[in-house]
Amino acid sequence: MSDSDRPRIVDSEAGGSRIADDGESFRRLVTPEIVCDFRAAQVSISRIPEGFVLDPAAGSGGQLAAYGKRLGKSCVGVELSPRRAVHCANSLSTLGGDIDTLAICGDGLDSEGVMSIVREKMRDVKISMLHVDPARPLDAQNHSISEMEPPLRPLLEAWSDYLESGELGVSLLLDLSPRLAPKQRMEVEAIVRELFPGVNLTWEWLSRGGGRVDRLTVHTGGLAQEDGGVRCVRLHRDGSFDALSGKAGDYHAEWVDIDPVVGEILALVDPVVTQSGLRMAYEKGAGQGGRVKWVHDSDRRPMAILDEELPINCTSRAFTPIHGRVEERIEGSLNLMMLDSLAASAMRCGLSKVQIRCACDPKMHTKIVNRLDSILGETEGEGGFLVDAPGGNSLFLCKKLP
Ligand SMILES: C[S@@+](CC[C@H](N)C(=O)[O-])C[C@H]1O[C@@H](n2cnc3c(N)ncnc32)[C@H](O)[C@@H]1O
């Protein structure tokens, strides 16, 4: 190994470069602050061993700094790119002087090299938890998990002997691509179980409410749920969150190929529920265990027919972007030509506003919304929404329930 490849400490730069200066590709990699803070809060109430937090692919260091701030633990970030390593140093420099921090430019797989710096520079030489958010190809489903950078297996092998194993086993938080296919998820799980036999493991699916899964993480040891299992989280804008948890795969209700009828209650469900396999937890959280019909399995807009309105304070509400009573079926798919008759239907149903929740050409979306709003503008009524019929080729106009 040449000297330039050896891990080296990086100092922060006064008035150092901002992430915004580093181009789209880096900004895309940076974990949003609200997610960093949520994770740090989650870790703060879990049981992890003594020691420092290690992020061997630290990027901007934002997540690591959030841990340092919340947990008061020492932090070590390793980053291959010299420029990003400076960002990491800058982020860590925002922590108070009582917290030992190290930003290292080098290969996160080089555990020996990193640990020799740690032994020389830090008071704390035990690793409490490892957080890793590897870079991954954009179309993650078509790549092998060994294409993560750094690759997961060699990374965990490199650090396995250095990680403290508390009473609950090693604490890992692996921040993976939400687009991983089921087979890839099984491969990840197999690696973790092989390297850390018997450790508790929880998969967490996180949504910020934008109609997609935002993050998919594996938590082990003190960071996992006691019964392992699966959890899905809806993180709200103010940093608060709701969670559903359960065992994936213990619910085999079929997706049924039926459309709702007028009067039934149709719900759009957050995709984290269906993708995590927690449909049963959703039903229970809605107080309707076994009484929900799952009618449309989609990545963006899964749909269910509920047995009754969602109780005001039920957990499943946070995982239901919108639900309402079906008022009318409208043939065809949404287009500009049908807006007059759609508005007439809305008025008949007592609706003064209709949210578009069905498929719509993005180029036409604003035009359609504005036109519909202007036709309905003067009417008095309630809120409604329009969704595609699960079977396609028609739409359902629904009255929103509170
Ligand atoms: C997804 S980013 C991490 C982003 C980070 N969570 C943040 O919020 O900024 C992954 C990072 O791993 C770095 N990386 C890739 N291979 C690495 C390796 N072998 N050792 C250290 N860092 C590596 C990349 O340069 C990239 O900055």
The ligand as an SDF file (V2000), in Angstrom:
LIG
                    3D

 27 29  0  0  0  0  0  0  0  0999 V2000
  -24.3860    6.9670    0.1280 C   0  0  0  0  0  0  0  0  0  0  0  0
  -22.9290    7.7950    0.5120 S   0  0  0  0  0  0  0  0  0  0  0  0
  -23.0740    8.1240    2.2000 C   0  0  0  0  0  0  0  0  0  0  0  0
  -23.8710    9.3520    2.4270 C   0  0  0  0  0  0  0  0  0  0  0  0
  -23.9500    9.7750    3.8540 C   0  0  0  0  0  0  0  0  0  0  0  0
  -24.8620    8.9520    4.6240 N   0  0  0  0  0  0  0  0  0  0  0  0
  -24.3610   11.2300    3.9110 C   0  0  0  0  0  0  0  0  0  0  0  0
  -25.4470   11.5280    4.4670 O   0  0  0  0  0  0  0  0  0  0  0  0
  -23.6510   12.0710    3.3950 O   0  0  0  0  0  0  0  0  0  0  0  0
  -21.7070    6.5700    0.4300 C   0  0  0  0  0  0  0  0  0  0  0  0
  -20.3100    7.1230    0.5660 C   0  0  0  0  0  0  0  0  0  0  0  0
  -19.4070    6.0350    0.6510 O   0  0  0  0  0  0  0  0  0  0  0  0
  -18.1910    6.4360    0.0710 C   0  0  0  0  0  0  0  0  0  0  0  0
  -17.4120    5.2130   -0.1940 N   0  0  0  0  0  0  0  0  0  0  0  0
  -17.5680    4.3250   -1.2050 C   0  0  0  0  0  0  0  0  0  0  0  0
  -16.6770    3.3230   -1.0700 N   0  0  0  0  0  0  0  0  0  0  0  0
  -15.9870    3.5760    0.0670 C   0  0  0  0  0  0  0  0  0  0  0  0
  -14.9480    2.8920    0.7310 C   0  0  0  0  0  0  0  0  0  0  0  0
  -14.4550    1.7480    0.2740 N   0  0  0  0  0  0  0  0  0  0  0  0
  -14.4740    3.4530    1.8470 N   0  0  0  0  0  0  0  0  0  0  0  0
  -14.9450    4.6260    2.3420 C   0  0  0  0  0  0  0  0  0  0  0  0
  -15.9350    5.3090    1.7430 N   0  0  0  0  0  0  0  0  0  0  0  0
  -16.4410    4.7820    0.6180 C   0  0  0  0  0  0  0  0  0  0  0  0
  -18.6210    7.2210   -1.1470 C   0  0  0  0  0  0  0  0  0  0  0  0
  -17.5890    8.1000   -1.5630 O   0  0  0  0  0  0  0  0  0  0  0  0
  -19.8530    7.9690   -0.6060 C   0  0  0  0  0  0  0  0  0  0  0  0
  -19.5160    9.2420   -0.1550 O   0  0  0  0  0  0  0  0  0  0  0  0
  1  2  1  0
  2  3  1  0
  2 10  1  0
  3  4  1  0
  4  5  1  0
  5  6  1  0
  5  7  1  0
  7  8  2  0
  7  9  1  0
 10 11  1  0
 11 12  1  0
 11 26  1  0
 12 13  1  0
 13 14  1  0
 13 24  1  0
 14 15  1  0
 14 23  1  0
 15 16  2  0
 16 17  1  0
 17 18  1  0
 17 23  2  0
 18 19  1  0
 18 20  2  0
 20 21  1  0
 21 22  2  0
 22 23  1  0
 24 25  1  0
 24 26  1  0
 26 27  1  0
M  CHG  2   2   1   9  -1
M  END
$$$$
